[in-house]
Amino acid sequence: MKTKRTLLAGALFVCALIFYGFAVQDNPLAKLIAQLEQYLDKNTQEKVYLHTDKPFYAVGDDIWFKAYVVDAQTLTPSPKSNILYVDLIDARDSIRKTLRVPLFAGLGLGNIELKDSLAEGNYRLRAYTRWMRNFDQAYFFDRTLKIGNIWTDQLVTKASSVYQKNGDKQETTTTINFSNLDGYAYADKEVNYQVTVAGKVLSRGRTKTDDKGNISLSYSNNKTFLGGDGAIQTSITLAENTVINRRIAVVDEAGNTDLQFFPEGGDLVENVRSKVAFKALGADGLGKAVTGFVQDDAGNKVALIKDKHLGMGYFAFAPMAGKSYQAMVKFEDGVERTFKLPPAKPEGITLALINPTEDKIGIRVAANQSFLAKNQGKTFCIVGQNSGNVVYTAKAKLNNLSFGAELERSRFIQGINQITLLDENMLPVAERLLFIAPKDTLSIKLQANKANYRQREKTSITVKATKPDGKPVIGSFSMAVIDPSKMDLQPDKEDHILSNLLLTSDIKGYVEQPAYYFNHPNQQVLANADILMMTQGWRRFSWQNLNATALSYKPEKTISLSGKVTQGKDKPVANGAVTVFAKSDKILILQTKTDSNGEFMIDSLTFPDSTTFLVQARTEKGRKNVDIEIYDSTVPVVTANPNRADLTVNINESMQAYLQNSKSQYEAWLKSGLVNRSVLLKEVVVVDRKAPVKNSSNLNGAGNADKVFTAKDLESSYSLEQALIGRVAGLTFSNGIAYIRGQQAQIVMDGFYMDADFLNSIPVSDVESVEILKNIAYTAIYGSRGGGGVIVINTKRGESNYTRDIYVPGVKTIRPIGLVPAKEFYVPNYADPKINPNVPDLRTTVYWNPNIVTDSLGNATVSFYNGDNPGKYRVTLEGMDLSGHLARKVMYYNLNAKSK
C-alpha cells in the first residue's frame, strides 16, 4: 500500500499514454495537486467499520463487535484517534446506549448488553471518532439491525397493509395480528393504537382483537413517505396487570415508484451521444424492475429502457437541439408512467468511460460545436484520484470535438476512484466515478481439523494469512462462528469489511445489497457496479472542500475535561481555581488553574462509565459566584436513518426461528436455576413493597435512612427547605442552612459534599429523592462530617434520558461517558466435569474472538466447543494488516447430532 505523499508526488509524472496531445507538467495543475496535498495533510479523514458477530439479536443477547478505524486514504490503522464512540439508537432516533471504546493502533473491541428494558424494534449501530465530527455525518458507520424480544414478553405482531388511491390521498388499511411465539392468537383483547406519519397523527383509537387476534385500522395520507417516517404504536392488554406496547414501522409500499436519470459525467449536451443511467425506486426505498423507451417530442423512439440490476440500468442517445425527451415506462406492478428527461445543455462538454469493466479503461471527452467554438485552444485537465490519492493526471488543448485515452485498469486503486475533468481555471466541469474491485487484499486460508463434528465436540481452526505477493503476514483479525439455521442470512445484503471500507463508506445514500458487488467477482457484477457508480453521485471527497474552513474537533488521544469559567457578562475568570471531584470505586480530586481566557483542561483521565464528576470553580480571590461551561460534552445529533430501506415491519415474526431457539434456551436456564423469572418478566406484580430509592449515593445503601422523601413527596414544594420543614423531628432551618438537633447538617448531593448553604440552590423538580440520616447507626459511616446528621440528595441526573442542568454558581455536575471494559466472550469447556451436561446449549454464536493475531509465518489457531444445535455452521474471519491490506474469509463445517 503506497503512502499518501508517494502517490501525490508520483501523480505529476504519470504519462498520458495515448491521450492525444496531452502533456503532464502544468503549473496550474501542479498548484492544484500541491493544494490537495496540503488539504489532506490537515484534513486526513478516518473510516470506521464494526465487525459484529451476527446480523440480528434478541433481548438478552450481547452485540459483540470489533472496531477497525482506518486512514481513509491508505486504509492503514489510523494513528489519529485513540477513542471511538459507539451508539445504540432506537427506532425513535433516541440514543439508548453510548460506549467510549479505547483504540490501540486503530483497533478496538467491545460489547453492548441488550437488557430486558429494550423493546423489540429496528435499531441502529452508529460509530465515529471525535475527529470524524469535523466532516459529514453521512460517513459515520451506521448500520440498521433488528432486535427481537422473547424475555419480557412473547408477543408476535404481524402487520400487512392494503393501499388504494383516492384523488391525491392514499387510503391505507392495515391489519395487525397479535399472537404468542407458539402461534396462539390473542383474541378479544383490548388494543389502544395511534398512527403517526412524519410527526402527524393520522388516526388513534381503541378496539378489540377478533377471534383470530386481528385488528384492522384505516387511515389516509396525502404525502408520500419512506419507511421510518411513520409508525403504528399499539398497547394490548393481555391480562389485568399485563399491558404490552409495540411500535410497528409504517412503510409506504404502494406509493408511486420514482424514476431518476443520471447523465454520465453530469449533464446531457446537445448533439453529443451520452450514456444516461437510471434508477427506479419504490416508496420503500428499494429498486424496482422497469421497462420502456425514450421518445422525443415528436413521438420518435430514440432508446430502450430495461433495468439490469435492482432497478438500475442505462441507455445511450444523442439529444438533438431544440427537442425535449421523455421516458414512457412500465413498472413491475403494472403501473405505466411518463417521466421527463433532464434538458440538454445547448453548449457543453462531457466525460465518459468506455468499457470500464475490461482490463483497459477508455476515457473519452466530447464537446459540441458551440462549446468548441467558444473554448478553442483552451487547456483542460483530467485528474483521477481515490480518497485524495492522485493516480492519474493529464492535460490537453481543446482543438477537436473529442479526444480520449486508453488506460490500464491496474493503474487505479481498489474502491471508488473519481475521474474529474477540469477547465483552465481548475474548476470541475464533469466527473465520473469508477469502481475497482478488491485487488490488494490478504489471502486467507481457514482449515478446520475435521469436516464433521458431534455436539459439544471441540473444534480447532487454523488461520493462514499471506500478502498479495504470497508472503506471510502478521495481521489482526476477528472471528465469529454462528448457527445460520436460526437466521435468515442474506449474504448479498450484508455490509462487510470490504463492501464498507471500499464502497459504502465513500458515497452518500443507501446502497442496496452492498456485498453483492464483492461476493460475485464476474464481469456482469462489475458492469452492474459501474451503473451504481453513475447513479450514486455523492462521494466523500469534493474539490470544493479544498477551501474548507477551520476544524472544530481535535483528534482525541485521551479522555480530557475542559471548559471555561466566566463571571458577569461572560467575563473570563483568569487564574481561577478549578477543582474536580470524581467518585466511582475511589474518590479522585484534581486541581488546575484557568488561563487568561478563563479556560481550563485536565487531560489523561481514565474512569469507568457512570462516574459522576463535580466541577467547582472559584475566582483568584476565592469567590464562588461564577459560571462554568464544559466543552465537548455533547454527542452528535441523531440524523434520520440513512438506511431506512433496511427497516423490518414485523420484527418478531421475521426472526421467529431465532426467537424460538432463544425461548428454549431461556426455559432451560430457568429450569436449571441459572436465571430468575422475576428479574426478567415485567408481568410479575409485587405488592406491599417499599418503593426503591433511585440513583442513591447513601453510603449505607439506598433507602437505609431515618426518613426518605421521593419526588412525589416533593412535587408540590417550591424549595427543599419548604418541602422538609416540619416533616422530620429535630430538623430545623436558619437562613437556609439545615440543622439536625441543633448541629449543622452535612449536605451530600449525588455523592459529593456540598457547602451548607447549597440546599436551596437545587430546584425541587430536579430531585429524585432525599434521605435524612439522624441516628448514629446511619451517620457513623460519614465520620466527623456526619456529626450533625446528613441530608443525602439524589438528583434525576442519574436517569439516562434526563438532561436538565442544575444551576448552582461555581458548581457543575456532569456524568461524562467513561470507558467500558469489554467482557470476555464465554466459551464453555465441556472437558470440565463441573459443567452440568443436562442444560441444553442452544447458543447461536458459539464462538467470538476479536483478538486473533497471526505470527510471523502468518499462522494462528483457535479452538472452542460446539453447542447442541446440529446444522451447518458459518465461520467468518475479517481483519487487516498494518499496511492496509483487508481480509475476509467465510467457511462452513457440519455439526451432526449424536447417534442414539
N, C-alpha and C positions, 0 to 999 in steps of 0.2 A: 504494500500500500504506500503510494507516494505521499510525501509530506506536502502541506499546502504551498509552502514557498517554492518547492521544486516544480510543482505544476504551474504556478503562476509565472515564474521566471521562464520556464521552458515554453510557455504558450507563445511567446513573442518570436520564437524561432521555428514554429511549425510551418512547414511548406504548404502551399495551397494545392499541391498536386496538379490536377488538370483544371483547376478553377481559372477559366480563361481570363488573361490579363491581370490576374491578382498578384500583388506583392504584399509581403507581410509587414515589414517595418513601416511604421507611420506614426508621426508624433502625436496626433490626437488619439489614436488607438493606444499608443504606449501610455499616454497620460490616463486614459480610462482604465487600463489594466492596473496601473500604479494606484489609482484611486480605489479600485476594487480591493486591491491587496491591503491598503490602509484601512478600508472599511472593515474587512474581515478580521484584521488584527484586533480591532476594538470591539467587534460585534460577533465574535465566534459563537455560533448557536449550538445548542445541545438538543439531542433527541433522547426520549425515554421510551423504553419498551419493558413491559412486565410479562414474564412468563408465569402463567398460573397453572395449577395442577390439573384443572378441568374446566369445561366451558360453562357449567352452571352448578348451583348449590342449593342446599336446603338449610333452613334454620337449624342450628346445632352443629353445622359444619364449620370448618375454618377455610378461608381463602388463603392458600399458600402461594407465595409469589417470590420470584427473584427479579430484581431490577437491573437493567442494563442501561446505563447513562453514557452516551457516546457523543463525540465531537461530530457535528453534522457534516463536516467536510471529509474527514478521514475515516469515520466510523470507529476510531480507536477509543478506548475508555477515556472519558472526559476527566481531565485533572482540575477542571474549573470549580465544580461544586462538590462539597462533602456531605451535603444533606439533601434528601429527597422527601417530598410531601406526597402522600397517597391518601386520597379521599374516597370514601364510600358515600355515594349520593343516591337518594331515593327518587321515586317517581315524581315527587313534587319539587324536585331540584333543591332539596334540602340536604346539607351535609350531615350524615349520621355518625361518621367517624373519620378522624384525620390522624394519620400516623406520620411521625417525623423519623425517617429511616436514615441511619448513618451510611455513608458511601465510602468504600475503600477501593481506590483505583477505578472509580466509576461503577462499582458493583455493590448491591445491597440486597438484603433479604428481609422478609417479614411475613406476618400472617394477620388476618383480620378475623376475629371470632364473631360468628353470626349468632348473636344471643337471641333468646326467645322473645325479646321485646320487639324484634323486627317482624313486620308483616310481610306476607307474600307479595311479590311485585317485581317490576322491572327496576333494576338498579344500575348505577354506573360506577366504574372504577376509573378514577382520574389520577394522574401522576404528573408531577412537574417539579422543577427546581426554582429557587427564588430568581436565579438569573433568567430563566425562561419567561418570567413575567414581564420582561422588557419587550417581548415580541408578541406576536399574535397568539392569543389563547387557543386559536384553532389548531395549533401544533402541539398542544398538550397531549399526552397519552390519554385517550378517552375511549373506554370500551363499555358497551351495554351488556349486562348479564342478568339472567333471571334467577330469583331466589324463591324456592317453594317453602311451604310451611306445613309440617306434619306434627310438630312438637306441641304447639299451643292449641291447635285445632286441626280437625280433619276435613275441613270444608273444601270441596272442589266446586268451582264455578266454571260454567261453560257458556259463553255468550256468542250469539250469532245474530246477524242483522240482515234485514231486507230493506232495500232502498227504492225510492220512487221519486221522480222529478215532478214538481208541481209549480210551474212557472219558474221563477228564479229561486225557489226554495227546494230544498231536498228533504223529503219526508222519510224518516227512519223509524223502523220498528225493530227493537232489539229484544230478543228472548234470552233470558238468563236462567240456566238450570242450576239448582243447588242440590248437592249430594255429598256423601262422605266418600272416602277413598275407596271403599268397597262397592260403591255404586248405589248405596241406599239413598233413595230420594227423600229430601226434607219436605214433606207435604204439609199443607195447611199451616205454614209458618209465616209470621208477620215480618214484612220487609219494608224498611224505610229506604228511600232512594233519592238521589239528586244527580241530574245530568248537567255537566258543565263543559262548554267548549270555548276555548280562547278567553277564559275568565267570565263568560256569560252563562248564567243559569238558564238552561232551556226547558227543564222540567224537574219537578220534585213532587213527592207524594208518599203515600203509604198503600201497600197492597198485601195480598197473601199469595203464597205459592199454591199451585193446583196439586192434584193428586200425583203428578209426576215430578213435583219440585220446581215447576217453572213459573216465572213471572214474565209479563210482556209489557214493554214500555214504548211509547210513541213520542217522538219529538221532531221538530223541524228546525232547519238551519239554512240561512241564505248566504253563508260564506263557506268556501272550500277550506279544508284544513288538513294538516298532516297528522299522523299518529303521534300522540304525546301532547297535542294541543287540547285534548279533551279527555274526560273520564266520567265513568258512572260510579258514584260512591253508594254502596249499599250497606245496610245494617240488618242482619237477620237474627231474630230471636229464636233460639233453639230450645231454650228452657227458661224457667223463671229468672235464673241468675246467669244465664249464658247468652250474651249478645256478641256476635262476631261481625266485625267490619271488613269489607272487601272493596278494594279500589280496582276497577276494571278499565283498562285503557280503551279509548274510543279511537278507532282507526276508520277513516272515511275511505272505504274500499270501492265506493261506487261513484266517487267524484270523477269529473272529466279527466281523461288522460291528456297530458300535455305533450307537445312535440316541440323540441328545441333544436335550433340549427346553429352549427359552428363552422363557418368557412375556414378552411385551412390557412393558417398564418394570421387570421384576424378579420379580414374583410373580403367581400366579393368585389371584383373590379371589372368594369365593362370591357368586353372583348378579350378577356383573359380566362382561359379554361382553368378551373379550380375544383378541388375536391370540397365537398360540403359534408361534414359529419353531422349526424343527428342522434338524438336520444329521446325515446318515448317513455315518459314517466307517469305511472299511475298515481292516484291521490295517496296511496300508501307509501310512496317514495321508491317503489321498485320498478325496474324496467319492464315494459310490456311489448309484446310482439306487434309489428306494424308492417303493412304493405301498402303500396300505392304508386303514385307517379307525380312528377313535377310538370306543370304546363305553364305556358306564357299567357299573357292577357288576351291572346287571340285563340286560345284553346289548343295550341300545338304542344304535344308532349315532347319534353327535352331530356328527361331522365326517369329511371325507375327507382322506386324506394322499396327496400326489403331489409329488415334488420338482420344482423349477423350474430349478435350475442347480447342477451339481456336488454333488448330494446334499442341497441346501438347499431349503427351502420354508417355507410356513406354513399354518395353518388357524385358524379362529376359532370359539369357542363360549363359553357362559356356564356355568361349573361350578355345580352345584346343591349346596345344603347337605346334608351327610351322605352324599354319593355319592363314590365313587372312580372313576378313569378309567384306561383302558389302551389302548395302540395295538396293533392287530393288523396287521403289515406283512409285505411280501414284498420281498426284495432282488433285485438284478439277476442273482445267481447261482442264483435259485430258492429260496433258504432262507427259510422263514417263521418269524417270531419274535414274541414278545409283550413289550411294554415298558410299565411303569407310568409314568403322568404324575406330575409333582410335585404334592403335595397342595395344594389351595386353602386360603388363609387364611380363617378364619371371619369376620374383620373386616379391612378394609384399604382402600387407595386405589391407583389405577392411573394411569399416564401413557401416552398413546398418541398417535401421529402419524397423521393422516388424509390420504391421497393425497399422500405426500411426494415423489412424482415429478413432480407438476404444477408450474405456475408459482406456485401458492399452497400453503402447508402448514398444515394444521389441527392444532391441539394440543387434546387432549381429556383432561380429568381426571375420573375417575369413582370414586366410593366406594360401598360397600354400606351398607345401613341401619344395621347395627351400628356401623360406623365413624362414620357421620354423627351418630348419637345421642351418641357419646362426645366428638365433636370439633366439635359445632355452634358456629358463630360464630368458630372459631379461624382464624387467618390462615395461609395457605400461599403460598409464593413460588415462582416459576419463574425460573431463570437459564439462559440459553443462552450458551455460550462455546466458543471454539475455541482450544486450547492456552493458555488463560488470557485470551484476548481476549474480553471480555464483549460480546455483541452484542444481548442482549435480557434485560430484567428486568421482572417484573410481580408483583403480589400480588392475593389475593382472600380473602374470608372464606368459609368453607365453610358455606353455608346451604342448598345443594341437593345432590342425589345426583351431579350432574355439571355441569360448565361447560367452556367452551372458547373458542378464538380462531382466527382465520384470519390468517396472516402471509404477506407477500410472500417468496418463495423468495430473492429478491435480497438480503434483509436479512442472510443468513447468509454466512459466509466459506467459500471453497473448501476442500475437505478434510473432515475429520471434526469435526462440531460435537456438543457434549454438551448435552442439554437435561435439566435436573435439577429435580425437584420437592422443595422443602424445607419442613419443618414450621415451627411457630412458634419453635422453638429453633435454627433454621437448620441442621438436620440433614437429610441427603438421605434421602428415603423411596422415591423411584422415579427411574429415569433411562433415557434413550433416546438412542442415537447416531443422528446424521443425516449422511449423506454428500452433499456438494455437489460436483458435477463442476467441473473447472477452468474458471474464467471470467476470471481476471486474468493470463493467460499472454501471452507475447510472440508476435506473428505473425512467422513466419519464411518467407521465400521462398528456395529453393535453385534455382539455374539453372545447368546445365552448358552449356558453349559449343557442345556437339553432343549429339545423341541417341544416336549410334553412334560407336564408336571402334575403331581397329585395335589389335592387340597392340603394346605398348610405345609407344603414341602418347600425347602429352602431353594431359592433361585439365585444364581450368580450370573452377572452380565459384565462382559469386558468391553471397554471402550478403546478404540484405536483412532487417534486424530492425526491427520497429516495436512501439511500446507498444500496450496495448489501445485507446488513444484514437487510434491511427493515426499518432502522431508517431514519427520515427526515434529510435533509442536506441543508446547506447554500451553494449555488453554483452560478457561474456567467455564463450567457447564452446569446446567440444571436438568434434572431428570424427573419425569412423572410417569408412574405406572398405574393405569386405571383399568377398570372393568367397563368397557364400552357397551356391553349388552344392556346396561341400565340407562344408557344415554343415547339420545338420537343424534349421534355425531354426524355432522355435515362438513367434511374436510375442506371443501371449497369455500365455505363461509367463514372459516377461521381466519384470524389475523395473527399470523405467527411472526417470528423474529425476522424472517426475510421479507414477507409482504409488508410488515410495518416499517422497518428501517429503510427499505429500498423503494417503497411505493406510497403507502397511505400517510406516512409522516411528512411527506414533502408536498402534498397537494391538499387544498381545502375541499370540503364537500364529501358527501357519502360515496364510498366505493362499494358496490355490491359484489359479494363473493371475491374478496381480495386475494385469497390464497389460490384461486383458480389460475391466476397468471403465473404461479410458481409450481403448482403441483403437476402440471401437464406441459412440459417443455417441448412443444412442437410448433411447426410453422403456423398452424391455424390459431393457436393460442397467442403467438407473438403478433399475428395480424389483428386479433381482437384487442390486444393490449395497445396496439398503435391507434386503434379507433378510440379507445379510452383516453389516450393522450390528447386527441383532438377535441374530445367533449369535456375534459376536466381542465378548464382553463386556468384556474387559480393555482399558484405554486408558492413554495416557501420564499424564494428569492425574487425580488423585483428590482429593476435598475433604478427605479425612483427611490429605493431605500438608501442609495449611496449618500443622500443628503439628509439622513436621519438625524433627529435631534439627540440631545444627551440622554443617557440611560438612567432610569430611576432606581434600579435594583442592582446591588453589587453581588458578586458571587458569594455564596455562603460557605465559608470554611468551617466555622464553629458556631455554636449557638451563642448569640450575644443578646444583651438587653441594653437598648439605647433609647434616648428620649431627650426632652427639653424641659427646662424649668423656667417659668416666667412669673412675673408679678405685675399687677395692674393691667394696663392695656398692652398685653403681650410684650412687656419689657423683659429682656433676658436677664436671668439671675446669674451673674458671673461669680466664679469661685464659691458657689454654693455647695453645701454638704449633702450628698445623696447616700442614703443607707438602704440597702436591700436585705430584707429578711426572707428567707425561704424555709419552708418546713415540709419535709417528706418523711423519710426514715430518720433523718437527723436534721438539726437546725443549722442553717447556714446564714452567716451575717457577712455582707460585703459592703465596702465603703469606697466612694470615689468623690471627685470634685467636678463641678461643671466648668466648661471653658468660657471664653469671653462671650460666646454666643448663647450661653446657658445650656449647652448640650453636654451630654454625658454618655458613656458607653462602658459596659462591663462585658468583657469577652471571655471566650474559652469556658463557657458554662456547660456543665453536664448534670442533668437532673432527670428523674423519671417523669412520665406523664402524670397529669393530675396534681402536680406540685403547685401550691399557692405561693405567690410572691407578693410581699407588701413593700412598696417603694415609698420611702419617706424622704422629703426634701426640706431643707432649711436654707435661709439666706446666710451670707457670710457672718452676720451678726446673730444668727440663731433664730430668726423669725420664721414662723411656720405658715404665714398667710401667702402661700404660693400655689401655683398650678403646675401640674405635671402632665406632659404629653409623652406617651410611649410610642416609639416608631415601629413600623413594620409589624404591628400586632394583629393585622387582619389577614384573612385568607382571600384568594381571588373570588370574585363573584361567580356564581354558578350560571353559566350561559345555558341557553336551550340545548337540549341533547342533539349533537350533530349526527347521531346515528339513530334517529327516530324510526327509520325503516326496519331496524332490528327489534323493535318492541314486540312482545308477545302478549296477545289479548288474554288467553286462557292459560295462566301460569301453571297451576297445579295439574290441570288436565293435560297439558303438553308434556309434563315430566312425571307422568303417573307411575311408570315402572321404577323410576328413581325413588320416588316418594314411598312406594310400596316397600321397596328394599329398606329405606330408612325407617319406616314404621316397624318392620320385622326386627331390625337391629335394636330399635328403642325398646320394643316389648321384651326382647331377650335380656337387655340390660336391666329393665325394670324387674323382671322375674328373678334375676340374679342379685338384685340389690345394688347394682352399680350406679343407678340414678334414682332420684326421689321424685315421684309424681307431683307432689305439692310444689316442688321448685319449678316444674316445667309447665304445669297446666293452670291457665288463668281461671278455669271454671270452678276450681276448688274455692269454697267460701268459708272463711274462718270468722266466727262471731266472738264478741266479748274479748277482743284482743287489743292491747294498748297500741294506740297509733304510733308508728315508728317516728323517730326524730331524724329528718333527712340532713345530710351534709354536716353532721355534728362534729365539732372539734373538741368536745368534752373529753378530757384525759381519763375520766372514769368510765367512759363508754357512753354511747348515745342513750339519752334518757335517764341516766343514773344521776339524778339531781333531786333536790328538795321540792322543786316546782318547775314544771315545764309549760311554756306557752307556745302554741303553734300559730301559724299565720292566720288561721281562722279566729283565734282568740284576740288577735291584734288588729283585725281588719277595720274596726270602727274607730280606731285611735289615730290622732294626728301626730303623736310623738311617742317614743318609747317610755319616756317619763310618765306621760299621761296614761299609757297602757298598763304600767306596772304599779303605779302609786295606789296604795291601799289594798293591794291584792296579795301581798306577801308579808307575813308577820315579821317585823323587825327591819323591813326595807323602807328607808326614808330618802328624801331628796332635799338638797340645799344648793341653790344656784346651778341646777342642772347636774350636780355631782351626786352619785348614789352612795348611800351609807347603809351598812348592814350591822345592826346592833351597835350603832354609834361609830363604827370604823369605816373608813373609805374602802369601797369595794373595788376589786380589780376587774377591769373590763377586758374581755377576750373576744375578738372578732375573727372568725374563720381561722382560729389557732394562733393569732398574733395578739400580743399585749398592747393595749391602746392607752392613751392618756385618759385621765379621769373625766375630763370634760368632753370626751368624744361621743358619749352616749346619744345625745340629741342631734348629732350631726347625721345620723343614719335615718333615711326615710323609712317609715314603717312598712311601706309597700315592698321594700327590698329585703325584708327579714322573713326567713323561713321559720325560725323558732328561737326562743330564748330559754336558757336553762339557768336556774338560780341555785347556787351552791352555798349553803349556810353551815351545815354541820361539818365537824372536823373529819368525819368519815369521807366526805366528798372534797373538802378543801385541802386536806393534808398533802395530796399529790402535787399541789401547786407550791408547796414550801412556804417561804416567807411572803411571797406575793399573795397567797390566799388567806393571810391572817385576818383580813376584814371581809372575807367572803368573796365569791367570784360570780360575775354575771357573764355567761357564755352566750354570745350572739352568733347564730348561724344564718348566713345570708343565702338568698336564692342563687347566688353566683355559682354554686356547685352544680346547678342544673345545666346540662349540655346545651339547652336551647335558650338559656337566659343570658341576655347580653347587656342589660341595662347597667349603666355606670353609676356607682355611688359616689357622689361628690363630697369630698372632705378636703379642706385646704391642707396642702402639704402631704397628702397621703394618696396613694394609688394602689389598689389591689388588682392583681391580674393572675390569670391562670394560663400561661403560655403552653404551647404544645411541647411536651417533653419527648425524650427518646424512649421508645418501647422496645425492649429486647425481644427478639424473635424467639418463639418457642421451638423446641426441637420436635420434629415430626415423630410420632410414636410408631415404632416398628416392633411388634411382638416377637419374642424369641420362643418359638414353640419347642425348642430343645430344653427349655426350663420346665421342670416338673411342677413348679409352683403355679403355673398358669392353668386356670380352670378349663379343661378341654370341653366342657359341656356348654359353654357360652358360644353361640354362633358368631363367626367372624364374617360379616357381610360388608366389609369396607369396599367403597367404590374406588377410592385412592389407596392402593395397597403400599405404595412407596413414593416418597417425595424426598429428593436430595438436591438442595440448591448449591452445594459446595463440592462438586466433583472437579478435581484438578488433575489433569494428565501430567505425567512425569516427563523427563527429558526425552524419553523414547516415544512419547505420545500415548502412553498407556494409563488406564485406570480400571479398577474393578470394584463393583458394588454387589452387595448381597442383601437379601431380605426374604421374609417368609410370606407365602401367599395366604389368602383367606379361604373361605368356604364356597364362594360362588364359582361354579365351573363356567368355562367360556374361553373366548379368545381375548387375551389381554393386550393392550396397546402400550408400548414403551416409546416415549417422546423425549428426545435429548435436544436441547438448544444451548447455544453459548457462542463464545468467540475467543480469539487470542488477543494479545496486546497490540498486534499490528492491524487490527480492524477487520480480520477475516471472520465472517459469520459462519454459523453452522446450525444445521437442523437435520435430524435423522429420526425416522419412525420405523419401528419393527414390532412384530407380534409374536406371541407364544401362546400355547394352549395349556389350559388348566382343566384337567379331567377330574370327574367325580371319583371318589374311592369306590372300588368294586365291593359289592356286598358279599 
